Amino acid sequence: MLMKLEVDAVFPMHAARKYDFRKGTRLGKKDHIVQWKKPSKPDWMSQDEYNEFPDEIRVREVEVENKKSGYRTQKRVLVTTLLDSKIVAKEDLSELYDCRWFVEIALKSIKETMHMDILRGKTPEMVRKEIWVHFLAYNLVRKIMAQSAMVHGRSPRCLSFKLALQTIKSFRNAGILSENNIDIYAQLLKAITYKQVGNRPGRSEPRRIKRRPKSFPLLQRSRNLYYKTKTATT
C-alpha cells in the first residue's frame, strides 16, 4: 500500500518471518535485497483488494546495531523500501528508525494531552471528524511551537507540547490570542520557550497504569434504569 502511494517505509522485521542474509542481492555485510512473495489473503481484506497486489515485491533487509553508552549493543533487523545503499546507508536507517521515538511522543500528546484517548462520536462519520479535528488542532499548536523555536533559536523537539497548549489556552481565555498583535504574539512565543524537555531518544516506558481504577461496577445500562431500580428498592 505504501509503495502504491510512493511512500518509503522503515520497520522492524516481524518475529514470525525468517530471513537469510546469504540469499538475495548482497549490498554489504548483513545488508541485501530480497523478493517477498504475496502471503495468503487476510480475513479483513476483500478479494478485489487482494488481487490488486503484485505477486512479489522487492525489499531491503539490513541488520543494524544500536549502541548506547552504558548499555549492551542491541542488534535488530530492519526492512525498508529504500533500496539504494549508496544513497541510504545502514547507519542512516538506524538513525531514521530511532526517530520512531518522536512519533510515539506525538501520539501520546494527541491521545493524552489533547484527550483523544476516548472518542465520543456515535457514528463512523462523526468519529472520523473528531479525529481530524484533533489532528488539525495538534498541527496548529505545532506550527506555533515551530515559530517559537525559530524566533528564539531552539529546536522544536526540545519544547514542551503540554506547556505550549496550556500557554495558548491562557492567551485565548484572556482574549489576547492574535497573530495580528505583534507584541502579544511575541510574548506568546517567548512563553512557549520558557521550559525545555530532555532529548531522550530510544527511551522505553513500561506499558503500565500508575493509578488504580476505582472498584465501582461498570455503567452498563441507562442512568434512568438505575434511578428506577434504586427508587423501587427504597
N, C-alpha and C positions, 0 to 999 in steps of 0.2 A: 504493500500500500504506500509506504514511504517512497519507494522507487518511482511509482506512478506519479507521485506528487513532486518528484525531482528533489527530494529532501534526503540528505545524508544522515546516517544514524550510527551511534556507537552504543553498544550494550554488552553486558557480561554474557558469557556462554552459559546456556541452560545446563543445569546439573545432569539432566537426563540425556543430553546429546553428547555423543562421542566425537572426539577429534584426534587426528593423527597428522603431526607436522611432517611426516615422511612422504605424504601424498600431496597432490596438487602442484601448483606453480610456486616454486620457492622464491621468496623475496629477500630472505635473510634468516638469521637464527630465530627459530620459533616464530616465523612470520611467513605466511603463504596465502594463496588464493585457491579456493575450492568451489566446487559446484554443490549447492544444496538442492536436493530433489523435493518436489512438492509432497507434503505429507497427506494423510487421509483427511477428508473433509470433516471439520468440527461440527458439532450439532448446531451451534448458533449461526452458522453461515449457510446461506441458501446455495442451491446447486448452480444457479446462474453466476453468482459471485465467485464460486469456486472454479468454474470453467474459465473465468477471465484471467486467472493467474497462470503464469508460464509454468512449464513442467520443471524447469531448473532456473536457479539464479546464482550469480557469481558473488561471493562474499569473501572478505578477508578475515582470517583468524590470526591473532597475534597474542603472544604471552608477554605481559608487562610486569615490571616489579614496582612495588610501592614502598619506597624507602622513607622511613620516618625516624628521626633521632630518638633514641631510647627504646625503640621497638624493633622486633624482628622484621626482616624484609618479607613482605607478603607478595605472593605471585597470583595473578589472575589472568584468565584468557578472555580477551575481548573480541567481539565480532563487529565488523564495520563495513559500510558500503564505500568507504574511502579506499580505493584500491591502489592508488599510485603511491608507492613507498618513497619516491623521490620528493614528492610534494608534502606528504604527511608521514613523518617518521613514527617509530614506536613510541618515543618519548612524547611526541605531540599527542598521541592517542591517550597515553596515560594521564597527561595533564588535562586533556579535554574531559575524560571520564571523571576526574576529581571535581570538575565543575558541577557535577550532579549534586554536590552539597548545597550549592546556591539554589538549585531547583527545589530541593527539599525545604529550604528556608522560605522560599517564595510560596510554596504550597501551604506551609504552616501559617504564614502571615494571612493568606486568604481564608483558610478554614478556621483558624482560631482567633486571630486578632480582628478579622472582619466578620467573624461569626457566621461563616458559610458551612460549618460542620453539620448544621441542621437546616434543611430546606423546607419551606412552608408551603410551597405551591401544591395545589391539589390535582393539577393536570400536567401531562408531559410538556405542553407548550409553556405553561407558567413556570415550571421548573427550569426549562431552558432559558427563559427570560431572566429568571432570578440569578442563574449562573452568569449570564452575560453582563448583567448589571454589576455584579461583584467584580468581574474582570475589568470592566470599564472603570469602576472606582479605584481599583488597585493600580491600574496603569496611570490614572491621573495623579495619584499620590506619588508613584514612582517618577513621574515626569517632574513634579515639583522637587523631589529629592535630587534628581539629576541636575536640575537648575541650581539648587543649593550647593551641590558638590562642585560644579563648575565655577561658581562665583567665589567660593571660599577655598578652592584648591584642594578638595578632598576627593576620595574615591567614593562613588555611590554605594559600594558594598560595605563601607565602614560606618554608614549612617543607620540609625535605628528606625525601622519602619513603624514600630508602635509609637515612638516619640513623634515622628512626623505626622502620623494620623491624629494623635491627640492634639498636637500644635495646630494643625489645620482646623480641627473641630473647635478649638478655643477661639481662633480668629473668626471663624464663621459664626459662632454663637455671640460673639461681641459685635457682629455686624460690620467688620472691617476687612473681611477677606475679599480682595480685589486686585487683579493684576494691573489695573489702571492707576492705582495709587502706588507710585514707585517707592515712596518712603516706607509705607506699611508693608509692602511686599518684600522689601529688602530686610525688614525686621523679621518677617516670617522665615525667609531663607536662612538668616543668621541663627534663629532659634532652633531650626532643624539640625544644624551642625553643632549644637551645644554638646551632644553626647555621641561618642563613637562606640561601636561594638567591636569585639575581637575578631580577628581573621583566623578562624579555626577550621580549615578545610579537612575533610575526611573524618570529622568527629562523628561518633556513633552514640546515639542515645538509646537506652532500653525502652522498648515499647511497653511501658507500664504506666498505670494510673496512680498518681500520688494520693489523691483524695479518695476515700472510700465512699461508695454510694450509700445513700440512706436506706434503711431496711423497710421502707414502705412498699406495699404491693403496687403493681403497675396499674395505671388508669386504663382499663380495657373496655369500658362502656361510656356512654354519655354521662355527664355530670348529673343531669336531671334524674337519671335512674338511681344513682347513688343517693340523691336527696330524698327520693320517694321511699327507697328502702330504709333509710335512716328514720324517716318520719313514721313509717309503719311499725318499725321496731320499738320506737319510743312510745 
